[in-house]
Amino acid sequence: MSKLEKLGFKQHYEQIYSQISESSIFKVDDPWSRLEAEERLHFVVEEVTFICKCDSNLRILDLGCAEGWFFKYIVSKISFSVYVGSDIALINLEKARKNGLHDLVLCDAEHLPFRDNSFDLVLCTEVLEHLIEPKSTLIEIARVSRKVIITTPLLGCPLFLDNVIFNKIAKIYSKRLREYFHKFGVKTVLDFLYYDKGASHINYFTLSILKSYVMDHFDAIKYKGMAFRFHGIRHILYGIPSFAILHKKLQHKLLNHILIFNCGLLGNTMLLMVLETKRKTPQFQCAYNP
């Protein structure tokens, strides 16, 4: 990311997060978005808690920590020796400090100002889809940490047609946005995406694309589908308790074990990955089998 691109990113996120209250993530009007935020939080805390059972002195980096909402929920549930939050937006770090997170670093995700092996675990939740060079960020994560938990929105298909359809869609989308960055400027494009589409996502991923990104630097410990949706009928079913229960049963009993991703009709719209860097460290021999 060039200095000009970095400036555009920083200006965009400083602007939008100055308009978002610290508690807004669970107070959105869309009940599905609220449900998915709660679900994501639950799964990430669950994974971190299990890893902490193997190592109670974890050094954790919360990459793209925003206002520190993961820290706010994790701090009372686990033991750790270090918890550092990093973000590109200064306003986020100021909000995170109000939420009790005091070890904070202002930086972009593609150039982490930490020594090799500085951390045992990186939380990278809803970050990769916002980055110009997600591969560079993954390389940096592998350099500074032994493990990473990643969550990101996902395209895909239960018929496994990624290589025929969805990989092409994802690559075309990312390529066109980069062309728009050069033509109109990063901040202008990001502002349009946020105010018109509701999110500043500049990458679409499929499972096969993500696997190709991580395979050189990480070994996969777990893939988990999240945020299952019945597309097309979900707006009709807002607020029906029995449907919310059915949603959860499908998610936990079936779709966590069968990776069916968004094909336009139904499926998990998000992915959680737990990865371990390929370099071997003799400590931390706990078997990962929750």
C-alpha positions in Angstrom: 0.0 0.0 0.0 1.5 3.3 -1.1 1.6 6.4 1.3 -1.2 8.0 -0.7 -3.4 4.9 -0.4 -2.6 4.6 3.3 -3.6 8.2 3.8 -6.9 7.6 2.0 -7.7 4.5 4.1 -6.8 6.4 7.3 -9.0 9.4 6.4 -11.9 7.2 5.5 -11.9 5.1 8.7 -11.3 8.2 10.9 -14.4 9.7 9.3 -16.8 6.8 9.6 -15.7 5.7 13.1 -16.2 9.2 14.3 -19.9 8.7 13.4 -20.3 5.3 15.1 -20.9 5.0 18.8 -19.0 2.4 20.8 -22.1 0.4 21.5 -23.6 0.5 18.0 -22.4 -3.0 16.9 -25.2 -4.7 18.8 -27.7 -2.0 18.4 -28.1 -2.1 14.6 -31.6 -2.0 13.1 -31.1 -5.2 11.1 -31.8 -8.1 13.5 -29.8 -10.5 11.3 -26.7 -8.3 11.4 -27.1 -8.1 15.2 -27.5 -11.9 15.4 -24.4 -12.4 13.2 -22.3 -10.0 15.3 -23.3 -11.8 18.5 -22.6 -15.2 16.8 -19.2 -14.1 15.6 -18.3 -12.8 19.1 -19.4 -16.1 20.6 -17.3 -18.3 18.3 -14.2 -16.2 18.5 -14.4 -16.0 22.4 -14.9 -19.8 22.4 -11.8 -20.4 20.3 -9.6 -18.0 22.3 -10.9 -19.6 25.6 -9.9 -23.1 24.4 -6.4 -22.0 23.3 -6.0 -20.3 26.7 -6.6 -23.6 28.4 -3.5 -24.9 26.7 -1.5 -21.7 27.5 -2.6 -19.3 30.2 0.1 -16.7 29.4 -0.8 -15.8 25.9 0.5 -12.8 24.2 -2.4 -11.6 22.0 -2.5 -9.0 19.2 -6.0 -7.8 18.3 -5.4 -6.6 14.7 -7.9 -4.0 13.6 -9.2 -3.8 17.1 -11.7 -1.0 16.4 -13.1 0.2 19.7 -11.8 -2.8 21.6 -15.1 -4.7 21.8 -13.4 -8.2 21.6 -11.1 -7.2 24.5 -14.2 -5.9 26.4 -15.7 -9.4 26.3 -12.6 -11.6 26.4 -10.9 -9.9 29.4 -13.2 -11.3 32.0 -13.1 -14.9 30.5 -9.4 -15.7 29.9 -5.9 -15.1 31.4 -3.2 -13.6 29.2 0.1 -11.9 29.8 -0.1 -9.3 27.0 -3.1 -8.0 25.0 -2.2 -5.4 22.3 -4.7 -3.6 20.1 -3.7 -2.1 16.8 -5.8 -0.1 14.3 -5.2 2.4 11.4 -7.7 4.9 12.9 -6.6 6.9 15.9 -10.2 7.5 16.9 -10.7 3.7 17.3 -7.7 3.5 19.7 -9.1 6.4 21.8 -12.4 4.5 22.1 -10.6 1.2 22.9 -8.7 3.0 25.7 -12.1 4.0 27.2 -13.0 0.3 27.1 -10.0 -0.6 29.2 -7.5 -1.6 26.5 -4.3 0.4 27.2 -1.6 -1.3 25.1 -2.4 0.3 21.7 -0.5 0.7 18.5 -1.4 2.9 15.5 -0.4 1.1 12.3 -1.7 -0.5 9.1 -2.2 -4.2 9.0 0.2 -4.7 6.1 3.3 -3.4 8.0 3.2 -4.5 11.6 5.8 -2.7 13.8 6.6 -5.8 15.9 9.5 -8.2 16.1 9.3 -11.7 14.9 7.4 -14.1 17.2 6.2 -11.2 19.4 2.8 -12.9 19.9 1.2 -16.3 20.5 -2.1 -15.4 19.0 -3.5 -12.8 16.5 -7.2 -12.0 16.3 -7.9 -10.9 12.7 -11.7 -10.5 12.7 -13.4 -8.7 9.8 -10.1 -7.2 8.6 -8.9 -9.0 5.4 -11.9 -7.9 3.3 -10.9 -4.3 3.9 -7.3 -4.6 2.8 -5.6 -3.8 -0.5 -3.0 -6.5 0.1 -4.5 -9.2 2.3 -1.6 -11.6 1.4 0.9 -9.1 2.8 -1.1 -9.0 6.1 -1.1 -12.8 6.3 2.7 -12.9 5.8 3.1 -10.3 8.6 0.8 -12.3 10.9 2.9 -15.4 10.3 6.0 -13.5 11.0 4.9 -12.1 14.4 2.7 -14.9 15.8 2.3 -18.6 16.2 -1.5 -18.8 15.7 -4.2 -16.7 14.2 -8.0 -16.6 14.4 -9.5 -15.1 11.2 -13.1 -14.3 10.4 -14.3 -12.8 7.1 -17.3 -12.7 4.9 -17.3 -15.4 2.2 -18.7 -16.2 -1.2 -19.2 -19.8 -2.3 -21.5 -22.6 -3.3 -22.7 -25.9 -2.0 -22.1 -27.4 -5.5 -18.4 -26.5 -5.1 -18.4 -24.3 -8.2 -15.9 -21.8 -6.8 -13.4 -22.5 -9.5 -16.0 -22.1 -12.2 -18.0 -19.1 -11.0 -17.3 -17.4 -7.7 -13.5 -17.2 -7.9 -13.9 -15.2 -11.1 -16.5 -12.9 -9.6 -14.3 -12.3 -6.5 -11.2 -11.6 -8.6 -13.0 -9.2 -11.0 -14.5 -7.3 -8.1 -11.1 -6.7 -6.5 -9.4 -5.8 -9.7 -12.1 -3.2 -10.6 -11.9 -1.6 -7.2 -8.2 -1.2 -7.6 -8.7 0.5 -10.9 -11.2 2.8 -9.3 -8.7 3.6 -6.6 -6.2 4.8 -9.2 -8.9 6.7 -11.1 -10.9 8.4 -8.3 -8.8 8.0 -5.2 -9.0 5.6 -2.3 -11.1 7.7 0.1 -13.7 8.5 -2.6 -14.2 4.9 -3.5 -14.3 3.7 0.2 -16.8 6.4 1.1 -19.0 5.3 -1.8 -18.9 1.7 -0.7 -19.6 2.5 2.9 -22.5 5.0 2.4 -24.0 3.2 -0.6 -23.4 -0.5 0.2 -23.1 -0.3 4.0 -19.5 -1.7 4.2 -16.1 -0.7 2.9 -15.3 -4.2 1.6 -12.7 -4.2 -1.2 -12.2 -8.0 -1.4 -14.6 -10.9 -1.9 -13.2 -14.3 -0.8 -14.1 -17.8 -1.6 -12.9 -20.8 0.5 -10.5 -21.8 -2.2 -9.1 -18.3 -2.6 -8.4 -18.0 1.1 -6.9 -21.5 1.3 -4.5 -20.5 -1.5 -3.5 -17.3 0.4 -2.7 -19.2 3.7 -1.3 -22.5 2.5 2.3 -21.3 2.2 2.5 -19.8 5.7 0.0 -21.7 7.8 -1.4 -25.1 8.7 -5.2 -25.2 9.2 -6.5 -26.2 12.6 -10.1 -25.5 12.0 -12.6 -24.1 9.4 -16.1 -23.1 10.7 -19.0 -21.7 8.9 -20.9 -18.8 10.5 -23.9 -16.5 9.9 -26.2 -18.9 8.0 -28.9 -17.1 6.1 -32.0 -18.1 4.2 -31.7 -15.5 1.4 -34.8 -14.0 0.0 -37.1 -14.9 2.9 -35.1 -13.6 5.8 -36.8 -10.1 5.6 -40.2 -11.8 6.0 -39.1 -13.7 9.1 -37.7 -10.9 11.2 -38.5 -11.2 14.9 -40.0 -14.7 14.8 -38.5 -16.5 17.8 -39.2 -20.0 16.5 -37.3 -19.2 13.3 -34.3 -17.8 15.3 -34.2 -21.2 17.1 -34.3 -23.1 13.8 -31.5 -20.8 12.5 -29.3 -21.7 15.5 -30.1 -25.5 15.3 -29.1 -25.6 11.6 -26.0 -23.6 12.3 -24.8 -25.8 15.2 -26.0 -29.2 14.2 -25.3 -29.2 10.5 -23.6 -26.2 8.9 -20.6 -26.1 11.2 -19.7 -29.5 9.9 -20.6 -29.1 6.3 -19.1 -26.0 4.8 -21.9 -24.7 2.6 -21.3 -21.1 1.7 -23.3 -18.3 0.3 -24.6 -19.4 -3.2 -27.3 -16.7 -3.4 -30.1 -18.8 -1.9 -28.8 -20.1 1.4 -25.6 -20.8 3.3 -23.0 -19.6 5.7 -22.0 -16.0 4.8 -18.9 -16.0 7.0 -15.9 -18.1 7.7 -13.9 -18.6 10.9 -10.4 -20.1 10.5 -7.9 -21.1 13.2 -4.4 -21.3 11.7 -1.0 -22.2 13.0 2.2 -20.9 11.4 4.3 -23.5 9.7 7.5 -22.9 11.6 7.7 -25.3 14.5 8.0 -24.2 18.1 8.8 -26.9 20.7 6.5 -25.3 23.4 2.7 -25.4 23.2 2.1 -29.1 22.7 -1.6 -29.1 23.6 -3.8 -31.0 21.1 -6.4 -28.8 19.6 -9.7 -30.8 19.7 -12.5 -28.9 21.3 
